[in-house]
Amino acid sequence: MTTTEQILEGLKKGRAMYEEVHGSPSLAEDGMTGANELCLGDNLEYMKGLLSRGYAGAFRLIYIDPPFFTRSSFNASVSVKDSAGASHKVHHLAYDDKFDRSLEYYIENMAVRLLLMKDLLADDGLMWIHLDWHSSHYIKLVLDELMGEKNFVNEIIWQYKSGGSGKRHFARKHDSILVYSKTSKYYLDVPKEKSYNRDRKPYRFRGVAEYKDEGGWYTLVNMKDVWSIDMVGRTSSERTGYATQKPLELMKRIVLASTEEGDLAGDFFCGSGSLLEAAQMLGRRWIGCDSEEIATSMARRRLRKAGAEFGFMRQEPVKLQRGRADIAILSVDRLEDGRDLYKCRLIDLVPDIDTGSVQMKDRIHVENALKADRLQFADHVIIDPEYDGTFEAKNVFDADDESMSFISGGSFEAVVVDIFGKEYEASFVMEG
């Protein structure tokens, strides 16, 4: 089958799948689309759920950084310490972008998801699809078909310095971000940028404002479609260790250009949560989804540090690992309403490490870290203070918090999440 035939067949199957799953979108009730939310699960099922909950046309911005059809695997890195206190990077499989089954399969899976995103997008909204040379030409054809050629707004070239080079091709130092609207009424606030005058001298044209800095004289013009922004450096404070993490500067530019304060932004391949954090910092509401435990674990961590309040949900029941986690109850104080205020701390974790997902060279670091202090493998603790048989992530604490507090009527459960995103049911014990 030729490339063209695979694209057409993938589109056909994607449309057919969409007709089977999309159903009839529900109308939003007051307050239905107001809360920030992060989901661990398949974005296809999650977007179906959003439509049934009244989110049709609710998103002013949808940004996605989907698989690029690279036929590669990507890692996330975490740090562990040995008995001497020395830190070591451990690389763990984050997600697989191999799509061995064909280009047709890739197009089918992208097409059905893009159609659901179109349903979720507001009439004045914009969809930003982040790709590279592996797949941007394929997905451009798909988007022209699904969104309409007339609704193509821009191709943004994100230029960066890092990355590899080769002797058989020019160094690949850019990604493409395709921007599409749903209608001609889309909102876009194009920012200004400096344009230096020829020879850096003043033009003195009538009615043209000119400015001067250390580089010379310049005017302000609408921003061009080539953006030079550095990748997240190895020593950057915003680095999470997720292989495909995108810089906050890039995400902020997208959020500011296509939303206003209070608008809803979505990322359904959210990875470690760069777009979500940018939206949070800029006063936008946000919703994110990813299918990888380690991705949503990293996203939860960074969003908590950013001061975000959000609901966390998973489509499947908690996948508890073999191992053990113990939480000590430090004190219990009765409140006036008859409930109790509990204070507790994590005292032990015996993690179940899947060494098959850890790079061979890093496995010795994992073994040494486990011998030194296995509690360092705990990332955060989630507590459901009103457990009713279905666990809900209502309270989230850093694993090293010495006094985690929650109020409960007596039925509560906890899950401990390790640095690889795995979850363990915790046992509560009274300290002393």
C-alpha positions in Angstrom: 0.0 0.0 0.0 1.4 3.4 -1.0 1.8 6.3 1.5 -1.2 8.1 0.0 -3.3 5.0 0.2 -2.3 4.5 3.9 -3.3 8.1 4.7 -6.7 7.8 3.0 -7.4 4.5 4.6 -6.4 5.8 8.0 -8.7 8.8 7.6 -11.5 6.6 6.5 -11.1 4.3 9.6 -10.6 7.3 11.9 -13.9 8.9 10.7 -15.7 5.5 11.2 -14.3 5.2 14.7 -15.4 8.7 15.5 -18.9 8.0 14.3 -19.0 5.0 16.7 -17.7 6.8 19.8 -18.6 10.5 19.8 -22.3 10.3 20.6 -24.3 13.4 21.1 -22.5 16.2 23.1 -24.3 17.3 26.2 -25.0 20.9 27.1 -23.0 22.3 30.0 -24.7 23.1 33.2 -23.6 26.1 35.3 -20.2 25.5 36.8 -19.8 22.2 34.9 -16.6 23.4 33.1 -15.0 25.4 35.9 -12.5 23.2 37.6 -8.9 22.3 36.7 -8.6 18.5 36.1 -5.8 16.0 35.4 -6.6 12.5 34.1 -4.5 9.3 33.9 -6.0 7.3 31.0 -6.7 7.0 27.3 -7.5 10.5 25.9 -10.0 8.9 23.5 -12.2 7.7 26.3 -11.5 10.8 28.4 -12.6 13.2 25.6 -15.8 11.2 25.1 -16.4 11.6 28.8 -15.8 15.4 28.6 -18.4 15.7 25.8 -20.9 13.8 27.8 -20.3 16.1 30.8 -21.0 19.2 28.8 -17.6 20.4 27.5 -18.6 20.6 23.8 -17.3 24.0 22.5 -15.8 24.8 25.9 -12.1 25.1 25.1 -10.6 28.4 23.8 -7.3 26.6 23.4 -6.3 23.0 22.7 -2.6 22.3 22.4 -1.3 18.8 21.9 2.2 17.3 21.6 1.3 13.9 20.3 3.5 11.0 19.2 5.6 12.0 16.2 5.6 8.6 14.5 9.4 8.5 15.3 9.4 4.7 15.8 11.5 5.4 19.0 11.1 5.0 22.7 11.5 7.9 25.2 12.7 8.0 28.8 12.1 10.1 31.8 14.9 10.5 34.3 14.8 10.7 38.1 17.5 11.1 40.7 18.4 8.7 43.5 21.1 8.8 46.2 23.5 6.1 47.3 24.7 5.5 50.9 27.4 8.2 50.5 24.8 10.8 49.5 25.9 11.0 45.9 23.1 11.6 43.3 22.7 9.4 40.3 20.3 9.8 37.3 18.1 6.8 36.5 16.5 6.6 33.1 13.1 4.9 33.0 10.9 4.2 30.0 8.3 7.0 29.7 6.4 6.1 26.5 6.8 4.2 23.3 6.3 6.0 19.9 7.1 3.0 17.7 3.7 2.5 16.0 5.0 -0.7 14.4 1.6 -1.4 12.9 1.8 1.2 10.0 1.3 4.8 9.0 -2.4 3.9 8.4 -2.8 2.9 12.1 -1.1 6.2 13.2 -3.4 8.3 11.0 -6.5 6.4 12.2 -5.6 7.0 15.8 -4.8 10.7 15.3 -7.9 11.4 13.1 -10.5 10.1 15.6 -8.8 12.1 18.4 -8.6 15.3 16.3 -12.3 15.0 15.5 -13.2 14.8 19.2 -11.0 17.8 19.9 -12.8 19.7 17.2 -16.1 19.0 19.1 -14.5 20.3 22.3 -13.0 23.4 20.7 -14.9 26.7 21.0 -16.1 28.4 17.8 -13.6 31.2 18.5 -10.9 28.8 19.7 -7.6 27.6 18.2 -6.0 24.2 18.1 -2.2 23.9 18.2 -0.7 20.6 17.0 3.0 20.2 17.9 5.0 17.9 15.5 8.3 17.5 13.7 9.7 16.3 10.4 8.6 12.7 11.0 4.8 13.4 10.8 4.0 17.1 10.3 3.4 16.6 6.5 1.1 13.7 7.1 -1.0 15.4 9.8 -1.2 18.7 7.8 -3.1 16.7 5.1 -5.3 15.1 7.8 -6.1 18.5 9.4 -6.9 20.1 6.1 -9.4 17.4 5.6 -10.9 17.4 9.1 -10.7 21.1 10.0 -10.9 22.6 6.5 -8.1 24.1 4.5 -9.6 27.6 5.0 -9.3 27.2 8.7 -5.5 26.7 8.6 -4.1 29.8 10.5 -0.3 29.3 10.8 2.6 27.0 10.8 4.9 28.0 13.6 8.5 27.0 13.4 10.0 26.5 16.8 13.7 26.8 16.3 16.2 25.6 19.0 19.9 24.9 19.4 20.0 21.5 21.0 19.6 18.2 19.2 21.8 16.0 17.1 23.4 16.4 13.7 24.6 14.1 11.0 26.8 13.9 7.9 24.0 12.8 5.6 21.6 15.7 6.3 21.6 19.3 7.7 21.1 19.4 11.4 17.5 19.2 12.4 16.9 22.1 14.8 13.2 22.9 14.6 9.7 21.6 15.3 6.5 22.6 13.5 3.3 23.7 15.3 0.3 23.6 13.1 -2.5 26.1 14.1 -6.1 25.6 13.0 -9.3 27.3 13.9 -12.9 25.9 13.9 -14.4 29.0 12.3 -13.3 32.4 10.9 -14.1 34.0 14.3 -11.1 32.7 16.1 -9.4 34.7 18.9 -5.7 35.5 18.3 -3.7 38.2 20.1 -0.5 38.4 18.0 2.3 39.7 20.2 4.8 42.3 19.2 8.6 41.8 18.7 11.6 44.0 18.0 12.6 44.6 14.4 16.0 46.3 14.2 16.5 49.1 11.6 19.0 48.7 8.9 22.5 49.5 10.2 20.7 49.9 13.6 20.2 53.6 12.9 16.9 55.6 13.3 14.7 55.9 10.2 12.7 58.9 11.5 9.7 58.1 9.4 6.6 60.2 10.2 4.1 58.4 12.5 6.4 55.4 13.1 7.5 54.9 16.8 11.2 54.0 17.1 13.0 52.7 20.2 16.7 52.2 21.1 18.4 49.6 23.3 22.0 48.3 23.5 21.5 46.7 20.1 20.5 49.9 18.3 17.3 51.4 17.0 14.2 49.3 16.3 10.5 49.3 15.7 7.8 47.0 17.1 6.1 44.7 14.6 3.8 41.7 14.7 5.6 38.6 15.7 6.8 36.4 12.9 6.1 32.6 12.5 9.7 31.5 13.4 10.2 31.4 17.2 13.7 31.0 18.6 13.3 29.6 22.1 15.8 27.4 23.9 14.9 23.9 24.9 14.7 23.1 28.6 18.4 22.8 29.6 19.8 20.0 31.7 20.4 22.4 34.6 17.2 24.4 34.2 15.1 24.8 37.4 11.9 23.9 35.3 13.4 20.6 34.2 11.3 17.6 35.2 13.3 14.8 33.6 10.6 14.0 31.1 12.2 13.3 27.7 9.9 15.5 25.5 9.3 18.3 28.0 8.6 21.6 26.3 9.8 25.0 27.7 7.4 27.2 29.7 8.4 30.2 27.5 7.0 28.4 24.5 3.9 27.3 26.3 3.2 30.8 27.8 3.5 32.4 24.3 0.8 30.0 23.0 -1.5 30.5 26.0 -1.2 34.3 25.9 -1.7 34.5 22.1 -4.9 32.4 22.0 -6.7 32.9 25.4 -7.8 35.5 27.8 -7.7 35.2 31.6 -10.3 32.7 32.8 -10.5 30.8 29.5 -10.2 27.0 29.4 -7.1 25.4 27.9 -6.7 21.7 27.2 -3.8 19.3 26.5 -4.7 15.7 25.9 -1.2 14.4 25.5 0.0 16.5 28.4 3.2 14.6 29.4 4.8 16.3 32.4 2.3 19.2 32.2 4.2 22.2 30.7 1.1 23.6 29.0 -1.0 23.1 32.1 1.6 24.9 34.3 1.7 27.8 31.9 -2.1 28.1 31.9 -2.0 28.0 35.7 0.6 30.7 36.0 -1.4 32.9 33.6 -4.7 32.6 35.3 -6.4 30.2 32.8 -8.4 27.2 33.6 -7.0 23.9 32.3 -7.7 20.2 31.7 -5.0 17.6 30.9 -4.8 13.9 30.2 -2.0 11.4 29.6 -1.9 7.6 29.5 1.5 7.2 31.3 1.7 6.9 35.0 5.1 8.6 35.2 3.9 11.5 33.1 0.9 12.3 35.3 3.0 11.8 38.4 5.4 14.4 37.2 2.6 16.7 36.2 0.9 16.4 39.6 4.2 17.3 41.3 4.9 20.4 39.3 1.3 21.6 39.4 1.2 21.3 43.2 4.4 23.3 43.4 2.8 26.0 41.1 0.0 26.3 43.7 -2.7 24.7 41.5 -5.9 23.3 42.9 -7.2 20.5 40.7 -9.1 17.2 40.6 -7.2 14.1 39.7 -8.9 11.1 38.1 -8.0 7.9 36.5 -10.2 5.9 34.1 -9.1 2.5 35.4 -9.1 1.4 39.0 -5.9 2.1 40.9 -3.3 -0.4 39.7 -1.7 -1.2 43.0 1.8 -2.7 42.8 3.4 -5.5 44.9 5.3 -3.9 47.8 4.3 -2.2 51.0 3.7 1.4 52.2 3.2 2.4 55.8 1.8 5.7 57.1 2.0 6.6 60.8 -0.9 8.4 62.4 0.8 11.1 64.6 -2.4 12.4 66.3 -6.2 12.4 66.1 -8.2 15.4 67.3 -12.0 15.4 67.5 -13.8 18.3 65.8 -17.1 19.9 66.7 -18.9 18.3 63.8 -18.0 14.8 65.0 -15.3 14.2 62.5 -11.6 13.9 63.3 -8.5 15.8 62.2 -5.7 13.3 61.5 -2.0 14.2 61.3 0.3 11.6 59.8 3.6 10.9 57.9 5.0 8.3 55.6 7.4 6.0 57.5 8.1 3.2 55.0 7.9 2.1 51.4 9.0 -1.1 49.9 8.8 -0.3 46.2 8.3 -2.8 43.4 10.8 -1.7 40.8 10.4 -2.9 37.2 14.1 -3.0 36.4 13.2 -4.1 32.8 12.0 -0.5 32.2 15.3 1.0 33.7 18.3 1.4 31.4 20.9 -1.4 32.1 23.6 1.0 33.1 21.4 2.6 35.7 20.2 -0.6 37.5 23.1 -0.6 39.9 22.2 2.9 41.0 18.6 1.7 41.8 20.0 -1.3 43.8 22.4 0.9 45.8 19.6 3.5 46.5 17.3 0.8 47.8 19.9 -0.3 50.2 20.7 3.3 51.3 17.1 4.6 51.8 14.1 3.1 50.1 11.9 6.0 51.3 13.6 8.2 48.7 11.6 6.2 46.1 8.4 7.7 47.4 7.2 10.8 45.5 3.8 11.7 46.9 0.9 10.5 49.0 -2.8 10.6 47.9 -5.5 10.4 50.6 -9.2 9.9 50.1 -10.6 11.1 53.5 -14.1 9.8 52.8 -13.5 6.5 51.1 -16.7 4.8 50.0 -15.3 1.9 48.0 -14.2 4.0 45.1 -10.8 5.7 45.7 -10.7 9.5 44.8 -7.6 11.6 44.9 -8.8 14.4 47.1 -5.7 15.2 49.2 -2.2 15.1 47.7 1.0 15.6 49.8 4.7 15.4 49.2 6.1 12.1 50.5 8.5 13.9 52.8 5.8 16.0 54.4 6.3 15.4 58.2 2.7 16.3 59.1 0.1 15.5 56.5 -3.3 16.6 57.7 -6.8 15.6 56.6 -10.3 15.5 58.1 -12.4 12.3 58.0 -15.5 10.8 59.5 -13.5 7.5 60.0 -13.4 5.9 56.6 -10.2 6.8 54.7 -7.7 5.2 52.4 -4.3 6.3 51.1 -2.1 5.5 48.1 1.6 6.1 47.9 3.1 7.0 44.5 6.7 6.2 43.8 9.1 8.3 41.6 8.2 6.1 38.6 4.5 6.8 38.9 3.6 3.4 40.4 1.0 3.2 43.2 0.9 1.3 46.5 -2.0 0.8 48.9 -0.8 2.2 52.3 -1.4 0.8 55.7 -2.1 3.2 58.6 -0.4 2.5 62.0 -0.6 4.5 65.2 2.9 5.9 66.0 4.2 4.7 69.4 
